Amino acid sequence: MWYTFFMDHSADLVLRNLDVLVTPRGRLTNQDLWISRGSITAILPQGSSPPTPPPAGSRPPRSLDCRGKGAIPGFKNGHTHAAMTLLRGYGDDMPLQTWLQERIWPAEAHMTPEDIYWGTRLAALEMIKSGTTFANDMYFHPAQAARAFHDAGLRAGLGLALFDFDDPRRQEQVRERLLQNLETIWPGRKEPPPAESELVFPVIAPHSVYTCSNELLQWCARQATEHQLLYHIHMNETRREVEDCLSLRGARPLIHLQNLGVLEAMEHRVVAAHMVWLDSSELESATRWGVTAVHNPASNMKLASGCFPWQDYARRGTPLMLATDGTASNNNLDMFDEMKLAALLQKHHFQDATRLPAGEILAIATGARSNVFEPWGVGGALTEGAPADIALIDLDHPRMVPLHNLESNLVYSASGSVVDTVICNGRVLMEDRQVPGEAEVLREARRCSQSLGDRILRQVS
């Protein structure tokens, strides 16, 4: 049995004396940022009075002195498998299909709901410590993942990974399981939740065109339409995926999804992870239907999947996001790593040092280049009225000195260690790099990982 989440915002928050604030209008200096009920209510010059007088008898706002700090939007991790933290380092240096079939899928068959909870808590901890405030997750036991993200205080879209491998009996089981999970996570709801109150929401997540039958892919689109949810899927990740789809389905993967009517039914509501191997017709299709293409540079490089065609998307105005993928194929959840790898991969692969500049990949990573999650309160900018999802950067960290160019330092020099404080929905989740409950999360994640390893060994022996 599960429930809907609400946050306590009875106390307001003021970030005073910010050295730098990154906004859509550019960098502002010496600012105070006011937060109330999870939203940014005002951005004012340092030392200004509150935008509106507090009601009589109300608690005074909590004030954080942010001298030496810069404020950026929290990172938006557009595609991950959070509880894979328990499989970090478990199957490295292998091709994708071998990695999936021989290491990952057999191990995942032994994961319990408790594993999912603590694996997700570990992922949430790692995300908080590196400045991420939202994750779009696809995995198993989403009710446990939802509880973990809620307990950590992060926003998350949660999709049960769906497979049927063209097996009608398995498809029936998958459909039933999805409907049960929707009711468990989001009882009785048929419309997007109010953005100011709920942090965790469901997403429909068929795994891919090579693990799902045509019928399942179409049924998922109908469910997403009925419940007004997003459609999250792996697409065009490898050359082999494209070749197999052409052989078995008679079309390339994204065109196959279009031929099934999914893209039209889900216009502007498809989140497609990887999107590496596309021809011109697929690029046009992605733009026409507003597909959000999610780049996973570390995973794509590690599994030798190919190079994301960023400039082809950028020229067309295709919505874009950045992501880590799961830690079994990355092997971390640090979006600073992803920004640097994304920028360098474009420059190296295309032998053009001007490609994907720092300011652009920072905008993609913080959610400014896709509004697909906006109905669920996931914003991509620090402006008045926007969600208070903020990462405060320590400008005195050695990797941030000197500060000739903030965006360049963040992309090419920084790591998650430069994040001092994280705020999500107006709530401080980390301050001075301290996250409440961190020791317990690490202890329980280690215990679950060891137990999972023991279960896998017993099966093998």
N, C-alpha and C positions, 0 to 999 in steps of 0.2 A: 504494500500500500504506500502511495506516495502523495505528494502535495505540491501546491504552488508556493513560490518563494516571495517573500517581501523583505525589504531592507529597512533598518531603522535609520532614518535621517532626521531625527529630532534635533540634532545639533548641527549648525552650519559650520563651514570651514573656510578659512581665509589663508591663501598662500601669499605671504607678504614678501616684498623686496626681491622679487624674481629678477635675476640679472638679464635673462633672455627668455622670451616667450615666442614659440614658433606658431604663427597663425597663417591662414590663407592669404592675408594681406602682406605677409613678410614677417621679419623678425622685429619684435618690440622689446625695448629695454626698460628696466626699472619699473616693473608693473606689479600690481596686486591683483590676484585672481580670487573672486568670491564664488563660493559653491553653496547651494541650498537644495535639499531634497534630490540629490544625485545629479544636478545639472549646474552648469556654469551660469551664474546670474549676472556677473559683471566682470569686465577687465578694465582696470582704472590705473592711472598713474600712482606710483608709490606714495603711500601715506594718505590716500583719499579716504573720505568717510564712506560708510556702508551705503550701497545703492538705495536701500530703503531702510528706515529706522526699524529695529527689531520690535516686535510686539511687547507690550508691557508684561513682565513676569517671565519672558522666555529666557532660555539659557543663552549666554553670550557665545558667539562663534569661537570655535577653536582656531588658534592662530599658529601657523608654522612659519618660522623665519627661514626664508629661502635664499638668503645671501649666498652667492657662489653657486647657485643652481640655475639650470635651464629647464624649461618645461616644454615637452613635446607630447603629442597624442600617444596614448598607449598603442603598442603594436597589435595588429590584427592578424592572427595566424590562420590563413584561409583554408588549410587542409592538414589534418593531423590524425594520428591514432594514439591518443594520449596514454592509455595503459600499456602501450608497447615499451614504456620505460623499463618494465620488468624483463624485457628481452634485449636490452641495450647490450651490444657486443656479442649477441648470441649466434648470429649467422652472417659474418662479414666476408667480403671479397668473393662474392658469388654472383652470377648472372641472375636477373630478376626472377624468371620462371623457376629456376633451380632453387633459388633462395626461398621463394614462396612455397613450392611443393615439398621440398625436402627438410626445411628448417622451420619456417614461420607457421604455416597452417597446421602441421602436426603439434607444434608447441601450443598454439592457441587453443587447440582442442582440449587441453588440460587446464585452462584458466577458469577459475571460479569467480563468482560475484565478488568475493572479498578481494581477490587479486585485482579485479577491475577497479574497485574502490581505491585501494591503496596505490596501485599503479597510476591512476588518474590524479590522486592527491600529490604524488611525487612529480608528475608532469606539471600540475598547477603550481607547485612550489618553484620548479625550475622556470616556468614562464614568468611568475611574479618577480623572481630575482633578476630577470633579464628584460623586464619592462613590457611584457605582453598582458593585455587586459581582455582579450577575446580570442577564443579558439573555435574553429569549426571542426568538430570531431566526428569520425566514423569508426565505430568499433562494436563491441558486444556488451550485453548487459547495460544498456543506456540508463536505466534507472539508478544503478550504482554510480555510473559516471556523473549523472546529474547531481546526485547527492554530494559527490566529491567536489565538483566545481562550485556548488552552492556553499559547501562548508569552507572552501578556500576563498570565496568572495568574488570569483571571476565570472564574466559572461561566457556563455558557450552555446553553440548550436550543436545538437546531439543527434546523430543518425545511427540507427542499427544497421550494420553492414549486411546487405542482403545478397545471397547467392542461391541459385537453384541448379546451375550446370545443365539446363535443358531437361531436367527431371520433373515431370508433372507432379509426382507425389511430394517431392521436396519443395516445389513451388507452393503447394497448398500449405505446407507446414510454415514456410517463410511468411506467407501472407498472414496467417493466424498470429504468428509471433509478433509481426509488426503492429497489427491492430491492438494486441494486448499491451505492447510497449507504449503506443500512443496514448492509450487510455490511462496507463500507469503514470506517465510523465505529465500528461496534459489533460486531466479528466474533464470531459464534457465541453471542451473548447472547440469552436469551429472558425475562429478568426484569430489574427495576430494579437498577442497580449499587449496591454498598455506598457509602453517602453519604460516608464518611470518605476515600475514595480517588479517586473520579472527579469531575472538575469539569464535563466536557462530555458531553452525552448527546443522543440523537436525539429528535425530535418528528415526528409525522405532520402535514403542513401543506398540505392542499388550500387553494388560494387563496381561493375564494369560491363562492357558489351561482351567480354569473353567469359564472364562467369554467370551472366544472367540471360535467360531466354527472352525472346522478343515479347512474349506475353507478360513476363514479369516487369520488363522495362516499361511497357505501356500501362500496366496496372499501377506501378509506382507513380507514374505521371497523373493518373486519375486520382489517386489518394492525395497527392500533393495539391492538386487543383481543388479537391473537395475541402481539404483542411487549410487551404491557403498557405502552404508551406513551400520551402525551397527543395530543390532536387540536386543532390550532391553525388558526383560520380567521378571515377577515374576515367580519363579519356586520352586516347592517342599518346600513350606514355612511351611506347617502344615501337621500333620498326617491325618487330615480329607481330605485335598486336594488330598493326595495320595490314600486314600481309595475310594473317589468319582471317581477319574480318573480310577482306576482299575475297578470299577463297571460300569461306563458309557462308557469308551473308551477301556477297556480290556488291559490296560498297565499302568505302572507307568508314572508320568508326563514327565520326561526327555526322557524315551523310547518312549512315545507317540509322542513327538516332533521329535525324530529320525525317527520313523516309517512314519511320514508325509513327510520326506525328508528335513526338515528344517535345521537340524544340518549339513548335508552334503552340502546343498546349501550355508549355512552361516558359513562355516568352519573358525574358528579363529575370527569370527565377532559376536558371541552371547555374550551378557552381561546378566547374569542370577542372579537376586536378590534373596537372602535368601539361597537357596540350602541346606536346613537343613536335610530333610528326603530322603536320597538316599540309595539304596542298592548297592551292589558291581557292578552290571551290569551298573547302572547309573553312578557310580564313574568312571568306565572305559570309558564309553561313553563320559562323560564330558572331560576327558583327551584326548581321541582320536580326538575329534573334536575341541579341543582348546577353550572350553567354559570358559569364565571368570566368576568365582563364586564370588559373592559379599556378604560379611558377614555384617549383620546388628544386632550387639549384643544387643543394648539397646531395639530396637523394638522387637526382638525375645524373649527377657527375659520378657518384659512388657506384651506382648500378650501371653506369655506361649507357644511359638511356638516350642521350642526345642533348642538343642545345635548344632552349626555348626561343622561338622566333619573336623576341620582344618588339623589334622595330616594325615588323609586319602588323602586329597588333596595334602599336602606338599610332601608326599612320592611319589606321582605320577607326581609331577611337574605341576599340574593344575594351570593355571593363576588365581591370586587372587587379590581382591580389598576389601577395607573396606568402610562402608557407614553408614549414620545416619538414612536412611529412612525419612519419613516426620515428622514434629514436632507434628502432632496429635497422633503419636505412639511412641514418643521418650522421652522427648519433646523438645530437643534442637538440634542444628546443630554443636556442638562442637566435633571435631574429637579427641581431647584429651580424652574426656569421652569414645569414642568408642574404642580407643586403650586400655585403662585400663580395660574396661569391657570385651573386647575380650580376653585379656590375662588371667584375673582372672577367667572368665567363663571356659576356657579350663582347668586351673589348678584345679578348684573346681570340675567340673563335672567328670573329669577323675582321680581325686585324684593323680595328678602328678605335682609337683611344677616346673618341668623343661619344661613343655609344653609352646609353643608359647612365647619364650623369648622376651625381650623388643626390641632388635635390629631387630628382624624379623617382629614384628607387626608394628614398625615404617617404615620399608621398604614397607610393604603392604599398609599402610595408605598414604604414599607419592607417590605411583604409581610405585614402582620399581619391582613389581611382576606380572605385566601385561602390555603388550605393545599395547593393543587393541585400545587405543585412540591416539597412536603416529602419525598416518597419519594426525591428526588434530592439531598437535603441542602441545600435552599434554605429557610432559616428566616427568620422575620420578627420576632424578638425577641432581646434581649440577656439571656439567662438561663443559668444553669449547665446544661451539657449541650448547648447550642445551638451551631450552627456559628459559628466566629469570623470573621464577615463584618461589618466595623466601619468606620464613617467617623468620624474624629476631627475635630471642628469647632474652629477657632481662635476662641475667645471674645473675643480682643482685636482681631479684625478690625473695622474701622469699622462694617460692616453689622450686627455683633452687639452693639454698645454703644449704650445701656445694655441690661441683660438683665432687663427686667421680666418677660418671658415667653419662655422658650426656644422653644416651639413656634411662637409668633407670629413671632418673629424669623426662624426657619428658613423659614417659608412666605411671609411677606409682605415680608421685608427682604433675605434672603440670596440669593446665587447660588452657583454651583459654586466660586467663588473663596474661600469661607470654609472649604473642606475642606483640612485640613493634611496628614492621613495617611490612607491606606486600607489595610485589612487584609482579605484574602480567604482563607478556609480556613486561617487562622493565619499566612499569609505576608504580609509588608509589601510592598505594591506601590508605594506612594508615601509618602515621608517628607519633611516640610518642603516639600511641593509639588514634589518632585523625583521623576521617574519614570525609571528606568534605560532607556536606548535611545530616549528621546523624539526626539532629533534625527534618528536614522536613520528612524524611522517617518514623520516629517514629510517628509523628503527623498524617500523611496520613494513615499509617497502622492502627492506632487506630480508625480513622474515618471510614475506610472501614470495619473493624471488627464490629464496632457498627452498621453500616448500614446493614451488612449481618445478624447480630443477630436479628435486627428488622424485616427483611424480613422473616426469619425463623419463628419467633414468630407469625407474621401475618398469615402465612400459617397454622400453627398449630391451631390457634384460629379460 
